[in-house]
Amino acid sequence: MKTLGIVGGIGPESTIEYYRFILEGYRRRAADRRAPHIVIDSIDVNRAIAMLDSDDLAALASYLGDAVARLARAGADVALMAANTPHIVFDEVRGRAPIPLLSIVEAARDRAKALGVQRLALLGTGFTMRASFYPDAFARAGLALVTPSDAEKADIHDKYINELLRNRFLPETRDALLAIIGRLRRDERIEAVVLAGTELPLLLRGAEPPGLPFLDTTMIHVDRAVAELLA
């Protein structure tokens, strides 16, 4: 049986979701309903955010790489980072990792292709929405990503850092995000929304407007991890 390593704590609430959903998904698909082996290295989200704020991506890659190395020493055969934003340095971390890493971006891109959509909105932290790692990966598959306006990005980022990462999921924040999604659907003709922040599904799961699918990157990443463990 393979052992899965999870770099967690970025943030804590979504790490709990990963653990629960991986257990549920594995038990549902395993022939004998056994449970998988999972090792979690929970790092400090505030330290990671400080590195992002100072644009010290080398330090962030080193911090995450050290976490992956600890997971490998603890017996993990394959690992993932339980968050979207740290994938800003995914290629650097993967390049130095002693074990394979499962990319949330690649998994989300593959799901979008399977849905047959071409133009999607990208929501996440300001770091994710401003970076190129999502658009570049999707563009290689012929898919276009649209982001909110600069003012909307700033508001979403503020809510993400000061509410969602602090386990505050407010109805008024949900309504504000749905209003932004509605504008993007009207003005940008989006066909789906990538919830590229693993706390966003905690706020928006089940709130999809009719005919506009939300790509829940937590569940998409979980599905990829379960498939890898069962392979």
C-alpha positions in Angstrom: 0.0 0.0 0.0 1.3 3.4 -0.9 1.6 6.2 1.7 0.4 9.7 0.8 2.2 12.7 2.2 0.3 16.0 2.6 1.9 19.4 3.1 -0.9 20.9 5.2 -1.6 23.9 7.4 -1.9 26.2 4.3 -4.6 26.6 5.6 -5.7 24.3 8.4 -9.4 24.1 7.6 -8.8 22.9 4.0 -6.2 20.4 5.3 -8.9 18.8 7.5 -11.1 18.6 4.4 -8.3 16.9 2.4 -7.8 14.3 5.2 -11.5 13.5 5.5 -12.3 13.4 1.8 -9.3 11.2 1.0 -10.3 8.7 3.6 -13.9 8.7 2.4 -12.9 8.4 -1.3 -10.3 5.7 -0.7 -12.7 3.6 1.4 -15.4 4.0 -1.1 -13.2 2.8 -4.0 -11.0 0.2 -2.3 -12.2 -3.4 -2.7 -11.9 -4.2 1.0 -12.8 -0.7 2.2 -9.5 -0.4 4.0 -8.0 3.0 4.9 -4.9 4.5 3.2 -1.7 5.5 5.0 -1.4 9.3 5.2 1.3 11.4 6.7 0.7 15.2 7.2 3.4 17.8 7.7 1.5 20.9 8.9 3.4 24.1 8.2 2.8 27.7 9.3 0.5 29.5 6.9 1.5 32.9 8.3 5.1 32.3 7.6 4.3 31.2 4.0 2.2 34.3 3.5 5.0 36.6 4.8 7.3 35.0 2.1 4.7 35.7 -0.5 4.2 39.3 0.7 7.9 39.9 0.4 8.1 38.1 -2.9 10.7 35.8 -1.5 9.8 32.8 -3.7 13.1 31.2 -3.2 12.5 31.0 0.5 9.0 29.7 0.0 10.3 27.0 -2.4 12.9 26.0 0.2 10.3 26.0 3.0 7.9 23.8 1.1 10.7 21.6 -0.2 11.8 20.9 3.4 8.2 19.8 4.2 8.2 17.4 1.3 11.5 16.0 2.3 10.2 15.4 5.9 7.2 13.6 4.4 9.6 11.4 2.4 11.6 10.6 5.4 8.4 9.7 7.2 7.7 7.1 4.6 5.5 8.9 2.0 5.7 7.5 -1.5 3.9 10.4 -3.2 2.9 13.9 -1.9 0.7 16.9 -2.5 0.5 20.5 -1.2 -3.0 21.0 0.2 -3.4 24.5 -1.2 -3.4 26.4 -4.5 -1.2 29.4 -3.8 2.0 27.4 -2.9 1.8 26.0 -6.5 3.4 29.3 -7.5 6.7 27.5 -6.8 5.4 24.0 -7.6 8.0 23.4 -10.4 10.9 24.4 -8.1 9.6 22.1 -5.3 8.9 19.2 -7.7 12.4 19.6 -9.2 14.0 19.0 -5.8 11.5 16.6 -4.3 12.7 13.1 -3.5 9.2 11.7 -4.2 6.5 12.5 -6.9 4.2 15.5 -6.3 0.6 15.7 -7.4 -0.2 19.1 -8.9 -3.6 20.7 -8.1 -3.2 22.9 -11.2 -2.7 19.9 -13.6 -5.6 18.1 -12.0 -7.9 21.1 -12.4 -6.8 21.6 -16.0 -7.6 18.0 -16.8 -11.0 18.3 -15.2 -11.8 21.5 -17.2 -10.8 19.7 -20.4 -13.1 16.8 -19.5 -16.0 19.2 -19.0 -15.5 20.6 -22.5 -15.4 24.2 -21.4 -13.1 26.8 -23.0 -13.3 30.0 -21.0 -13.2 29.9 -17.2 -13.0 32.4 -14.3 -10.1 32.0 -11.8 -10.8 32.8 -8.2 -8.3 32.5 -5.3 -5.9 34.6 -3.3 -4.5 37.7 -4.9 -1.2 35.8 -5.2 -2.9 33.1 -7.3 -5.0 35.5 -9.4 -2.0 37.7 -10.3 0.4 34.9 -11.0 0.9 33.0 -14.3 1.1 29.4 -13.1 -2.6 28.7 -13.6 -3.1 30.6 -17.0 0.1 29.1 -18.4 -1.0 25.5 -17.5 -4.5 26.0 -18.9 -3.2 27.8 -22.1 -1.1 24.8 -22.9 -4.4 22.8 -23.1 -6.1 25.5 -25.2 -8.1 26.9 -22.3 -8.5 30.6 -21.4 -8.7 31.9 -17.8 -10.3 35.2 -16.9 -9.6 37.0 -13.6 -11.7 39.6 -11.8 -10.8 43.3 -12.0 -8.0 44.7 -9.9 -10.5 46.1 -7.3 -12.3 42.8 -7.1 -9.0 40.9 -6.8 -8.1 43.1 -3.8 -11.4 42.6 -2.1 -11.3 38.8 -2.6 -7.8 38.6 -1.3 -8.7 40.6 1.8 -11.6 38.4 2.5 -9.5 35.3 1.9 -6.7 36.3 4.2 -8.7 37.9 7.0 -11.8 35.7 7.0 -11.4 32.3 5.2 -8.0 31.5 6.6 -9.3 32.3 10.0 -12.3 29.9 9.6 -14.8 32.7 9.1 -17.3 32.0 6.3 -19.8 34.8 6.2 -23.0 34.9 4.1 -22.3 38.4 3.0 -18.9 37.3 1.6 -20.5 34.5 -0.3 -23.0 37.0 -1.8 -20.2 39.3 -2.8 -18.2 36.5 -4.5 -21.3 35.3 -6.3 -21.9 38.9 -7.5 -18.4 39.0 -9.0 -19.0 35.6 -10.6 -22.2 36.9 -12.1 -20.5 39.9 -13.6 -17.8 37.8 -15.1 -20.4 35.5 -16.6 -22.2 38.5 -18.1 -19.3 40.5 -19.2 -16.6 37.9 -19.9 -18.8 35.0 -21.1 -17.2 32.5 -18.7 -18.4 28.9 -18.9 -17.1 27.7 -15.5 -15.3 28.9 -12.4 -12.1 27.5 -11.0 -12.2 27.7 -7.2 -8.4 28.0 -7.1 -8.3 28.4 -3.3 -9.0 25.4 -1.1 -11.0 27.5 1.3 -13.3 28.8 -1.4 -15.3 25.5 -1.6 -16.0 25.8 2.1 -17.7 29.1 1.3 -19.2 28.4 -2.1 -19.9 24.7 -2.3 -23.5 24.2 -3.4 -23.9 27.8 -4.5 -23.3 27.2 -8.2 -25.6 29.3 -10.5 -27.6 27.1 -12.9 -25.5 26.1 -15.9 -22.2 27.5 -14.5 -20.1 24.6 -13.0 -17.6 25.3 -10.2 -14.4 23.4 -10.3 -13.8 22.5 -6.6 -10.0 22.1 -6.7 -10.0 20.5 -3.3 -12.2 17.6 -4.5 -10.4 17.4 -7.8 -7.0 17.1 -6.1 -8.4 14.6 -3.7 -9.7 12.5 -6.6 -6.3 12.6 -8.2 -4.6 11.5 -4.9 -7.0 8.6 -4.3 -6.5 7.4 -7.9 -2.7 7.5 -7.3 -3.0 5.6 -4.1 -5.1 2.9 -5.7 -3.0 2.6 -8.9 
